[in-house]
Amino acid sequence: QVQLVESGGGSVQAGGSLRLSCAVFGYANSMGWFRQDPGKGREGVAAIGGDGTTTYADSVKGRFTISQDDAKKTLYLQMNSLKLEDTAMYYCAAGYGRGWSREYLLSVGTYNYWGQGTQVTVSS
């Protein structure tokens, strides 16, 4: 069993930065950040595999950075140069899978556990 608790969301102007954190209680191999707008599907944003491989959605590449502490107890998402279209509920996810491909790591079905979400709102 894995529990995930996100924090760090909020409101920011376009061009600004936010850092999301996810406290991880339990063991997981793959970790990821997803986001969802009301009425839309959940989208993979960034993920990190058990071997440390990181991958990003094209829409955030070069602006967002996923990382975790050495003990793998906290997952981070540093978000820079935020855009209006980054507004969404952001979710932390954890899974036991050992896949490493971009498609695998950014797929909702890869993950067994989800946090409650933290809202990110970007305004002009």
Accessible surface in RSA format (square Angstrom, percent):
REM  Atomic radii and reference values for relative SASA: ProtOr
REM  Chains: A
REM  Algorithm: Lee & Richards
REM  Probe-radius: 1.40
REM  Slices: 20
REM RES _ NUM      All-atoms   Total-Side   Main-Chain    Non-polar    All polar
REM                ABS   REL    ABS   REL    ABS   REL    ABS   REL    ABS   REL
RES GLN A   1   167.41  93.6 120.25  87.9  47.16 112.3  46.39  98.7 121.03  91.8
RES VAL A   2     6.77   4.5   0.39   0.3   6.38  15.4   0.45   0.4   6.31  17.1
RES GLN A   3   119.32  66.7 115.68  84.5   3.64   8.7  26.47  56.3  92.86  70.4
RES LEU A   4    11.84   6.6   0.28   0.2  11.57  29.1   0.28   0.2  11.57  31.1
RES VAL A   5    75.79  49.9  73.34  66.4   2.45   5.9  73.34  63.7   2.45   6.7
RES GLU A   6     8.03   4.6   0.00   0.0   8.03  19.1   0.00   0.0   8.03   6.6
RES SER A   7    61.99  52.4  56.79  75.8   5.20  12.0  42.34  90.2  19.65  27.5
RES GLY A   8    37.19  45.9   0.00   N/A  37.19  45.9  24.48  67.2  12.71  28.5
RES GLY A   9    29.14  35.9   0.00   N/A  29.14  35.9   2.89   7.9  26.25  58.8
RES GLY A  10    29.36  36.2   0.00   N/A  29.36  36.2  29.10  79.9   0.26   0.6
RES SER A  11    96.28  81.4  64.92  86.6  31.37  72.3  37.39  79.6  58.89  82.5
RES VAL A  12    28.10  18.5  19.72  17.9   8.37  20.2  27.63  24.0   0.47   1.3
RES GLN A  13   125.60  70.2 122.79  89.7   2.81   6.7  36.99  78.7  88.61  67.2
RES ALA A  14    52.61  48.4  29.08  44.9  23.53  53.5  29.54  41.6  23.07  61.1
RES GLY A  15    55.16  68.0   0.00   N/A  55.16  68.0  30.46  83.6  24.70  55.3
RES GLY A  16    22.86  28.2   0.00   N/A  22.86  28.2  21.81  59.8   1.05   2.4
RES SER A  17    57.88  48.9  38.23  51.0  19.64  45.2  21.90  46.6  35.98  50.4
RES LEU A  18    33.79  18.8  28.72  20.5   5.08  12.8  33.79  23.7   0.00   0.0
RES ARG A  19   131.06  55.0 115.10  58.7  15.96  38.0  26.13  35.7 104.93  63.6
RES LEU A  20     0.00   0.0   0.00   0.0   0.00   0.0   0.00   0.0   0.00   0.0
RES SER A  21    24.39  20.6  24.39  32.5   0.00   0.0  12.16  25.9  12.23  17.1
RES CYS A  22     0.00   0.0   0.00   0.0   0.00   0.0   0.00   0.0   0.00   0.0
RES ALA A  23    34.22  31.5  32.66  50.4   1.56   3.6  32.66  46.0   1.56   4.1
RES VAL A  24     7.73   5.1   3.83   3.5   3.90   9.4   3.83   3.3   3.90  10.6
RES PHE A  25   116.14  58.1 107.73  66.7   8.42  21.9 112.78  68.4   3.36   9.6
RES GLY A  26    29.64  36.6   0.00   N/A  29.64  36.6  21.74  59.7   7.90  17.7
RES TYR A  27   129.48  60.5 118.65  67.5  10.83  28.2 111.67  83.9  17.81  22.0
RES ALA A  28    10.10   9.3   0.77   1.2   9.33  21.2   0.77   1.1   9.33  24.7
RES ASN A  29    14.98  10.3   9.53   9.2   5.45  13.1   0.69   1.7  14.29  13.8
RES SER A  30     0.09   0.1   0.09   0.1   0.00   0.0   0.00   0.0   0.09   0.1
RES MET A  31     6.26   3.2   6.26   4.1   0.00   0.0   4.75   4.0   1.51   2.0
RES GLY A  32     0.00   0.0   0.00   N/A   0.00   0.0   0.00   0.0   0.00   0.0
RES TRP A  33     0.00   0.0   0.00   0.0   0.00   0.0   0.00   0.0   0.00   0.0
RES PHE A  34     0.00   0.0   0.00   0.0   0.00   0.0   0.00   0.0   0.00   0.0
RES ARG A  35    17.07   7.2  16.76   8.5   0.31   0.7   3.58   4.9  13.48   8.2
RES GLN A  36    52.32  29.3  47.59  34.8   4.73  11.3  10.22  21.7  42.10  31.9
RES ASP A  37    42.54  29.8  39.33  39.1   3.21   7.6   9.45  22.2  33.09  33.0
RES PRO A  38   132.90  96.9 103.64  94.5  29.25 106.3 116.16  95.9  16.74 104.0
RES GLY A  39    91.76 113.2   0.00   N/A  91.76 113.2  45.44 124.7  46.32 103.7
RES LYS A  40   135.74  66.2 122.96  75.4  12.78  30.4  82.57  74.3  53.17  56.6
RES GLY A  41    60.92  75.1   0.00   N/A  60.92  75.1  39.01 107.0  21.91  49.1
RES ARG A  42    75.95  31.9  53.66  27.4  22.28  53.1  10.58  14.5  65.36  39.6
RES GLU A  43    71.66  41.1  66.28  50.1   5.39  12.8  36.88  71.3  34.79  28.4
RES GLY A  44     9.89  12.2   0.00   N/A   9.89  12.2   0.41   1.1   9.48  21.2
RES VAL A  45     0.62   0.4   0.62   0.6   0.00   0.0   0.62   0.5   0.00   0.0
RES ALA A  46     0.00   0.0   0.00   0.0   0.00   0.0   0.00   0.0   0.00   0.0
RES ALA A  47     0.00   0.0   0.00   0.0   0.00   0.0   0.00   0.0   0.00   0.0
RES ILE A  48    12.48   7.1  12.17   9.1   0.31   0.8  12.17   8.8   0.31   0.8
RES GLY A  49     1.79   2.2   0.00   N/A   1.79   2.2   0.67   1.8   1.12   2.5
RES GLY A  50    25.49  31.4   0.00   N/A  25.49  31.4   6.08  16.7  19.41  43.5
RES ASP A  51   112.75  79.0  67.19  66.9  45.56 107.7  52.50 123.6  60.25  60.1
RES GLY A  52    40.84  50.4   0.00   N/A  40.84  50.4  24.51  67.2  16.33  36.6
RES THR A  53    53.22  37.9  43.57  44.2   9.65  23.0  37.60  50.5  15.62  23.6
RES THR A  54    60.16  42.8  38.93  39.5  21.22  50.6  13.93  18.7  46.23  69.9
RES THR A  55    13.44   9.6   9.44   9.6   4.00   9.5   8.91  12.0   4.52   6.8
RES TYR A  56    35.19  16.4  33.67  19.2   1.52   4.0  26.90  20.2   8.29  10.2
RES ALA A  57    11.12  10.2  10.08  15.6   1.04   2.4  11.12  15.7   0.00   0.0
RES ASP A  58   107.22  75.1  86.14  85.7  21.08  49.8  36.46  85.8  70.76  70.6
RES SER A  59    57.46  48.6  36.63  48.9  20.83  48.0  48.43 103.1   9.03  12.7
RES VAL A  60     0.10   0.1   0.08   0.1   0.03   0.1   0.10   0.1   0.00   0.0
RES LYS A  61   116.25  56.7  96.99  59.5  19.26  45.8  63.56  57.2  52.68  56.1
RES GLY A  62    82.09 101.2   0.00   N/A  82.09 101.2  42.62 117.0  39.46  88.4
RES ARG A  63    30.76  12.9  26.09  13.3   4.68  11.1  25.58  35.0   5.18   3.1
RES PHE A  64     5.38   2.7   0.00   0.0   5.38  14.0   0.00   0.0   5.38  15.4
RES THR A  65    72.65  51.7  72.11  73.1   0.55   1.3  44.71  60.1  27.94  42.2
RES ILE A  66     5.70   3.2   0.00   0.0   5.70  13.7   0.00   0.0   5.70  15.5
RES SER A  67    48.77  41.2  46.40  61.9   2.37   5.5  32.85  70.0  15.92  22.3
RES GLN A  68    41.48  23.2  19.04  13.9  22.44  53.4   9.19  19.6  32.29  24.5
RES ASP A  69    49.04  34.4  38.71  38.5  10.33  24.4  30.05  70.7  18.99  18.9
RES ASP A  70   152.24 106.6 120.62 120.1  31.62  74.8  44.20 104.0 108.04 107.7
RES ALA A  71    69.33  63.7  44.56  68.8  24.78  56.4  56.41  79.4  12.92  34.2
RES LYS A  72    90.06  43.9  82.17  50.4   7.89  18.8  58.37  52.5  31.69  33.8
RES LYS A  73   103.62  50.5 101.02  62.0   2.60   6.2  70.35  63.3  33.27  35.4
RES THR A  74    29.94  21.3  29.30  29.7   0.64   1.5   9.70  13.0  20.24  30.6
RES LEU A  75     0.43   0.2   0.43   0.3   0.00   0.0   0.43   0.3   0.00   0.0
RES TYR A  76    47.56  22.2  47.56  27.1   0.00   0.0  18.07  13.6  29.49  36.4
RES LEU A  77     0.00   0.0   0.00   0.0   0.00   0.0   0.00   0.0   0.00   0.0
RES GLN A  78    57.44  32.1  57.35  41.9   0.09   0.2  28.41  60.5  29.03  22.0
RES MET A  79     0.00   0.0   0.00   0.0   0.00   0.0   0.00   0.0   0.00   0.0
RES ASN A  80    59.05  40.7  59.05  57.1   0.00   0.0  15.51  37.3  43.54  42.1
RES SER A  81    59.89  50.6  55.32  73.8   4.58  10.5  19.07  40.6  40.83  57.2
RES LEU A  82     2.39   1.3   0.00   0.0   2.39   6.0   0.00   0.0   2.39   6.4
RES LYS A  83    90.53  44.2  87.98  54.0   2.55   6.1  44.16  39.7  46.37  49.4
RES LEU A  84    91.43  50.9  83.33  59.6   8.11  20.4  83.51  58.6   7.93  21.3
RES GLU A  85   119.35  68.5  97.37  73.7  21.98  52.3  62.18 120.3  57.17  46.7
RES ASP A  86     0.58   0.4   0.58   0.6   0.00   0.0   0.00   0.0   0.58   0.6
RES THR A  87    40.36  28.7  37.74  38.3   2.62   6.2  36.31  48.8   4.06   6.1
RES ALA A  88     3.77   3.5   1.84   2.8   1.93   4.4   3.77   5.3   0.00   0.0
RES MET A  89    63.31  32.8  62.14  41.1   1.18   2.8  61.51  52.3   1.81   2.4
RES TYR A  90     0.00   0.0   0.00   0.0   0.00   0.0   0.00   0.0   0.00   0.0
RES TYR A  91    33.16  15.5  33.16  18.9   0.00   0.0   7.85   5.9  25.31  31.2
RES CYS A  92     0.00   0.0   0.00   0.0   0.00   0.0   0.00   0.0   0.00   0.0
RES ALA A  93     0.00   0.0   0.00   0.0   0.00   0.0   0.00   0.0   0.00   0.0
RES ALA A  94     0.00   0.0   0.00   0.0   0.00   0.0   0.00   0.0   0.00   0.0
RES GLY A  95     0.00   0.0   0.00   N/A   0.00   0.0   0.00   0.0   0.00   0.0
RES TYR A  96    94.40  44.1  84.64  48.2   9.76  25.4  76.59  57.6  17.81  22.0
RES GLY A  97    22.63  27.9   0.00   N/A  22.63  27.9  19.38  53.2   3.25   7.3
RES ARG A  98   178.92  75.1 150.90  76.9  28.02  66.7  65.42  89.4 113.50  68.8
RES GLY A  99    24.28  29.9   0.00   N/A  24.28  29.9  18.32  50.3   5.95  13.3
RES TRP A 100   180.84  72.6 176.28  85.3   4.56  10.7 146.00  77.8  34.84  56.5
RES SER A 101    43.01  36.3  40.52  54.1   2.49   5.7  33.63  71.6   9.37  13.1
RES ARG A 102   103.65  43.5  96.16  49.0   7.49  17.8  45.75  62.5  57.90  35.1
RES GLU A 103   149.41  85.8 135.93 102.8  13.48  32.1  58.67 113.5  90.74  74.1
RES TYR A 104    68.48  32.0  63.13  35.9   5.36  13.9  58.75  44.2   9.73  12.0
RES LEU A 105     0.00   0.0   0.00   0.0   0.00   0.0   0.00   0.0   0.00   0.0
RES LEU A 106    28.30  15.8  17.18  12.3  11.12  28.0  17.47  12.3  10.83  29.1
RES SER A 107    45.35  38.3  38.03  50.8   7.32  16.9  20.78  44.3  24.57  34.4
RES VAL A 108    64.52  42.5  60.28  54.6   4.24  10.2  60.28  52.4   4.24  11.5
RES GLY A 109    73.49  90.6   0.00   N/A  73.49  90.6  40.61 111.4  32.87  73.6
RES THR A 110    16.83  12.0   3.21   3.3  13.61  32.4   6.43   8.6  10.39  15.7
RES TYR A 111    13.52   6.3   0.00   0.0  13.52  35.2   0.23   0.2  13.29  16.4
RES ASN A 112    87.47  60.3  58.17  56.2  29.30  70.6  12.75  30.7  74.73  72.2
RES TYR A 113    45.96  21.5  43.21  24.6   2.75   7.2  27.41  20.6  18.55  22.9
RES TRP A 114    75.44  30.3  46.00  22.3  29.43  69.1  33.52  17.9  41.92  68.0
RES GLY A 115     8.93  11.0   0.00   N/A   8.93  11.0   1.82   5.0   7.11  15.9
RES GLN A 116   112.89  63.1  82.44  60.3  30.44  72.5  71.51 152.2  41.37  31.4
RES GLY A 117    10.71  13.2   0.00   N/A  10.71  13.2   0.00   0.0  10.71  24.0
RES THR A 118    18.49  13.2  13.49  13.7   5.00  11.9   7.39   9.9  11.10  16.8
RES GLN A 119    78.16  43.7  70.32  51.4   7.84  18.7  44.61  95.0  33.55  25.4
RES VAL A 120     0.00   0.0   0.00   0.0   0.00   0.0   0.00   0.0   0.00   0.0
RES THR A 121    50.11  35.6  49.94  50.6   0.17   0.4  38.44  51.6  11.68  17.6
RES VAL A 122     8.09   5.3   0.00   0.0   8.09  19.5   0.00   0.0   8.09  21.9
RES SER A 123    54.13  45.7  50.42  67.3   3.71   8.6  39.10  83.3  15.03  21.1
RES SER A 124   114.09  96.4  67.79  90.5  46.30 106.7  53.94 114.9  60.15  84.3
END  Absolute sums over single chains surface
CHAIN  1 A     6084.5       4526.8       1557.7       3313.9       2770.6
END  Absolute sums over all chains
TOTAL          6084.5       4526.8       1557.7       3313.9       2770.6
